[in-house]
Amino acid sequence: MDLNKYYYVQQDNGYGLGNFTMCTHTIQALYNHFGTKVNVKFDMPWVAEYFQNAPQINIITETKGLKRLFGSKLINTKIYDGQFIYDTVCTQNKLVLGDKLPTAFAGGFPAAKLDVDVVLFSGNGSNPKIAAQKFVPMSIYNYILTKCKQLGLKIWLVGSSLDWNDRMQYYDIQGCESCIDHPMQIAQIIKAAKLVIANDTGLYHYASAMGKTQFVMWGETNLIKNFNPNSSNYTTISHGSKNWLSDFDKWFEINTKQFTQRN
């Protein structure tokens, strides 16, 4: 199987950053097994920007003469999508890549040379039904922002204008920095962050691939298919809106001791 010469992986339109990040377990396995970069065709240019420094990937724009190996719309409802993709690709192509799911990867960017204590993002996407399932009220985010400011933490708000522009005016953002619609810079800011606070969104998956200490507010989307069980040692999931504030307070107390000692 001449991977680089004959095959490619596709980031499918509508199955963006989160879905593609869950593909990186399998891309890493292919990279390790064949010793060559994996061709990837990105349908969404902004997703490509998040991975343009990844050493495992060869970004291509044409697929003529190549066979699609798999794509980011390869999803299920019963197990973690990253595991489902890995198992499916191995089974369909009779590949033996190992029993253990490799670690996912992000874009290979260095950390920004900035003081970043906390990164906060609130992604909902363009699908109204899914956006409603992921939605976290502004009152929750303002509570979190207040707690962070009381400790004097350096806060960055990141993401896309789709997620932020119509809501930024309602958040207590005084004293916060922001980076919107600049994937390369956002990746470097997340890399530099000590803590990440999010909902179920593509950047949560991306930050998880960096091994970031995270608090994730989970609404009504499918937890089983979207949560990587291998990240449970650094990602705290708060499942259900009634638990978000109490779970956050516990997580915040534990994970901000480094800042209280600093102050």
C-alpha positions as CSV (number, residue, x, y, z in Angstrom):
1,M,0.0,0.0,0.0
2,D,1.8,3.1,-1.2
3,L,0.0,5.6,1.0
4,N,1.3,8.9,-0.2
5,K,1.3,8.0,-3.9
6,Y,-2.2,6.6,-4.2
7,Y,-4.4,7.7,-1.3
8,Y,-5.8,10.8,0.5
9,V,-7.9,11.7,3.5
10,Q,-10.6,14.3,3.2
11,Q,-11.8,16.9,5.6
12,D,-15.4,17.0,4.4
13,N,-17.4,20.1,4.1
14,G,-19.7,20.6,7.1
15,Y,-17.6,18.2,9.2
16,G,-15.0,20.7,10.4
17,L,-12.4,21.2,13.1
18,G,-13.8,18.9,15.7
19,N,-14.6,16.1,13.3
20,F,-11.2,16.4,11.6
21,T,-9.3,16.5,14.9
22,M,-10.9,13.1,15.7
23,C,-9.5,11.8,12.4
24,T,-5.9,12.7,13.5
25,H,-5.7,9.5,15.7
26,T,-5.8,7.5,12.5
27,I,-3.6,9.9,10.5
28,Q,-1.0,9.6,13.2
29,A,-1.2,5.8,13.0
30,L,-0.8,5.8,9.2
31,Y,2.1,8.3,9.5
32,N,3.8,6.0,12.0
33,H,3.2,2.8,10.1
34,F,4.1,4.0,6.6
35,G,6.8,6.5,7.6
36,T,5.4,9.2,5.2
37,K,3.1,12.2,5.4
38,V,-0.6,11.6,4.8
39,N,-2.2,13.5,1.9
40,V,-5.2,15.6,3.2
41,K,-7.7,17.5,1.1
42,F,-9.4,20.2,3.1
43,D,-12.9,21.3,1.9
44,M,-12.9,24.1,4.5
45,P,-9.8,26.4,4.2
46,W,-10.0,27.7,7.7
47,V,-9.7,24.1,9.1
48,A,-6.6,23.7,6.9
49,E,-5.1,26.7,8.6
50,Y,-5.2,25.0,12.0
51,F,-3.2,22.1,10.6
52,Q,-0.8,23.6,8.1
53,N,2.2,23.1,10.4
54,A,1.4,19.5,11.3
55,P,4.3,17.3,10.3
56,Q,2.1,14.3,9.7
57,I,0.1,16.0,6.9
58,N,0.7,16.9,3.3
59,I,-2.0,19.3,2.3
60,I,-3.2,18.9,-1.2
61,T,-5.7,20.8,-3.4
62,E,-6.2,18.2,-6.2
63,T,-7.2,14.5,-5.8
64,K,-7.0,13.4,-9.4
65,G,-5.5,9.9,-9.6
66,L,-5.8,9.4,-5.8
67,K,-8.2,7.2,-3.9
68,R,-10.1,8.5,-0.9
69,L,-9.1,6.5,2.2
70,F,-11.6,8.1,4.6
71,G,-13.1,11.5,5.5
72,S,-14.2,13.5,8.5
73,K,-17.9,12.6,8.0
74,L,-17.1,9.1,9.0
75,I,-19.1,9.2,12.2
76,N,-21.3,7.0,14.4
77,T,-23.5,7.2,17.5
78,K,-22.3,4.4,19.8
79,I,-18.5,4.9,20.5
80,Y,-16.0,7.7,20.3
81,D,-15.7,8.8,16.7
82,G,-11.9,8.8,16.8
83,Q,-12.0,5.1,17.7
84,F,-14.8,4.4,15.2
85,I,-12.7,6.0,12.4
86,Y,-9.6,4.0,13.4
87,D,-11.4,0.7,13.6
88,T,-13.2,1.2,10.3
89,V,-10.1,2.2,8.4
90,C,-8.2,-0.7,9.7
91,T,-11.0,-3.2,9.0
92,Q,-11.8,-2.0,5.5
93,N,-8.2,-1.8,4.4
94,K,-7.0,-4.9,6.3
95,L,-4.4,-2.8,8.1
96,V,-2.8,-3.8,11.4
97,L,-1.9,-0.5,13.0
98,G,-1.9,-1.6,16.6
99,D,-4.5,-2.2,19.3
100,K,-4.1,1.1,21.0
101,L,-5.6,4.3,19.6
102,P,-2.8,6.8,19.0
103,T,-2.9,10.2,20.5
104,A,-4.7,12.9,18.4
105,F,-2.6,15.9,17.3
106,A,-3.2,19.5,16.7
107,G,-1.4,21.9,14.2
108,G,2.2,21.7,15.3
109,F,2.3,25.5,16.1
110,P,4.6,26.9,18.9
111,A,3.1,28.6,21.9
112,A,2.4,32.3,21.5
113,K,4.8,34.5,23.5
114,L,2.0,35.9,25.5
115,D,0.8,35.8,29.1
116,V,-2.2,33.5,28.7
117,D,-3.8,32.1,31.9
118,V,-7.2,31.2,30.6
119,V,-8.6,30.7,27.1
120,L,-12.4,30.8,26.8
121,F,-14.4,29.9,23.7
122,S,-18.1,29.4,22.9
123,G,-18.7,27.6,19.7
124,N,-22.1,26.7,18.3
125,G,-21.6,26.3,14.5
126,S,-24.0,27.1,11.7
127,N,-26.5,24.3,12.2
128,P,-29.4,25.8,14.3
129,K,-30.4,22.5,15.8
130,I,-26.9,21.6,16.9
131,A,-26.3,25.1,18.0
132,A,-29.2,24.9,20.4
133,Q,-27.9,21.6,21.8
134,K,-24.5,23.1,22.5
135,F,-25.7,26.5,23.7
136,V,-24.4,27.8,27.1
137,P,-26.2,31.0,28.4
138,M,-24.3,34.2,28.6
139,S,-25.0,34.4,32.3
140,I,-22.8,31.3,32.8
141,Y,-19.9,32.7,30.8
142,N,-20.2,36.0,32.7
143,Y,-20.1,34.1,36.0
144,I,-16.9,32.4,34.8
145,L,-15.4,35.6,33.6
146,T,-16.1,37.2,36.9
147,K,-14.4,34.4,38.8
148,C,-11.3,34.6,36.6
149,K,-11.1,38.4,36.9
150,Q,-11.3,38.2,40.7
151,L,-8.0,36.2,40.6
152,G,-6.5,38.7,38.2
153,L,-6.1,36.0,35.5
154,K,-5.1,37.0,31.9
155,I,-8.2,35.9,29.8
156,W,-8.3,35.4,26.1
157,L,-11.5,35.0,24.1
158,V,-10.9,33.1,20.8
159,G,-13.0,31.5,18.0
160,S,-14.8,32.6,14.9
161,S,-17.0,35.6,14.2
162,L,-19.9,33.2,13.6
163,D,-19.7,32.3,17.3
164,W,-18.8,35.7,18.8
165,N,-19.9,38.7,16.9
166,D,-23.6,38.7,17.7
167,R,-22.9,38.0,21.4
168,M,-19.7,39.8,22.4
169,Q,-21.6,42.9,23.4
170,Y,-23.4,40.9,26.1
171,Y,-20.3,39.4,27.8
172,D,-18.4,41.1,30.5
173,I,-15.2,41.4,28.4
174,Q,-13.6,44.4,30.0
175,G,-10.0,43.5,30.6
176,C,-10.0,40.5,28.3
177,E,-8.0,40.0,25.1
178,S,-9.6,38.5,22.0
179,C,-8.5,36.8,18.8
180,I,-11.2,36.1,16.3
181,D,-11.0,34.4,12.8
182,H,-7.2,34.0,12.9
183,P,-6.6,30.2,13.2
184,M,-2.8,30.3,13.3
185,Q,-2.8,32.8,16.1
186,I,-5.6,31.1,17.9
187,A,-3.7,27.8,17.8
188,Q,-0.7,29.5,19.3
189,I,-2.7,31.2,22.0
190,I,-4.3,27.9,23.0
191,K,-0.9,26.3,23.1
192,A,0.3,29.0,25.5
193,A,-2.8,28.7,27.8
194,K,-2.6,27.2,31.2
195,L,-6.4,26.6,31.4
196,V,-9.1,26.2,28.7
197,I,-12.9,26.7,29.3
198,A,-15.3,25.7,26.6
199,N,-18.5,24.0,25.4
200,D,-18.7,21.1,23.0
201,T,-17.1,22.7,20.0
202,G,-14.3,22.1,17.5
203,L,-11.8,24.1,19.5
204,Y,-12.5,21.9,22.5
205,H,-11.3,18.9,20.4
206,Y,-8.3,20.8,19.2
207,A,-7.3,21.9,22.6
208,S,-7.8,18.4,23.9
209,A,-5.3,17.2,21.2
210,M,-2.8,19.6,22.8
211,G,-3.4,18.0,26.2
212,K,-4.7,21.2,27.7
213,T,-6.4,21.2,31.1
214,Q,-10.0,21.9,30.2
215,F,-13.4,22.5,31.7
216,V,-16.1,21.6,29.1
217,M,-19.8,22.4,29.6
218,W,-21.7,19.7,27.8
219,G,-25.3,20.2,26.7
220,E,-27.4,17.8,24.7
221,T,-25.0,16.6,22.0
222,N,-23.9,13.0,22.1
223,L,-21.2,12.7,24.7
224,I,-20.2,9.1,23.8
225,K,-19.3,9.9,20.2
226,N,-17.6,13.2,20.9
227,F,-15.5,12.7,24.1
228,N,-12.1,11.0,23.8
229,P,-11.9,8.8,26.9
230,N,-8.1,9.0,26.7
231,S,-8.3,12.7,27.6
232,S,-10.1,12.2,30.9
233,N,-7.0,12.9,32.9
234,Y,-6.9,16.5,31.8
235,T,-10.4,17.2,30.5
236,T,-13.3,17.7,32.9
237,I,-16.7,17.3,31.4
238,S,-19.7,18.9,33.1
239,H,-22.7,17.1,31.6
240,G,-26.0,18.9,31.9
241,S,-26.7,22.6,32.5
242,K,-27.9,22.1,36.1
243,N,-24.3,21.0,37.0
244,W,-22.3,23.6,35.2
245,L,-21.8,26.2,37.9
246,S,-21.2,23.8,40.8
247,D,-18.8,21.6,38.7
248,F,-17.0,24.7,37.5
249,D,-16.5,26.0,41.0
250,K,-14.9,22.7,42.1
251,W,-12.7,22.5,39.0
252,F,-11.7,26.2,39.3
253,E,-10.7,25.8,42.9
254,I,-8.5,22.9,42.2
255,N,-6.9,24.2,39.0
256,T,-6.2,27.8,40.0
257,K,-4.1,27.0,43.0
258,Q,-1.1,27.8,40.8
259,F,-2.4,31.4,40.4
260,T,-3.2,32.0,44.1
261,Q,0.3,30.9,44.9
262,R,1.6,33.2,42.2
263,N,-0.3,36.2,43.7
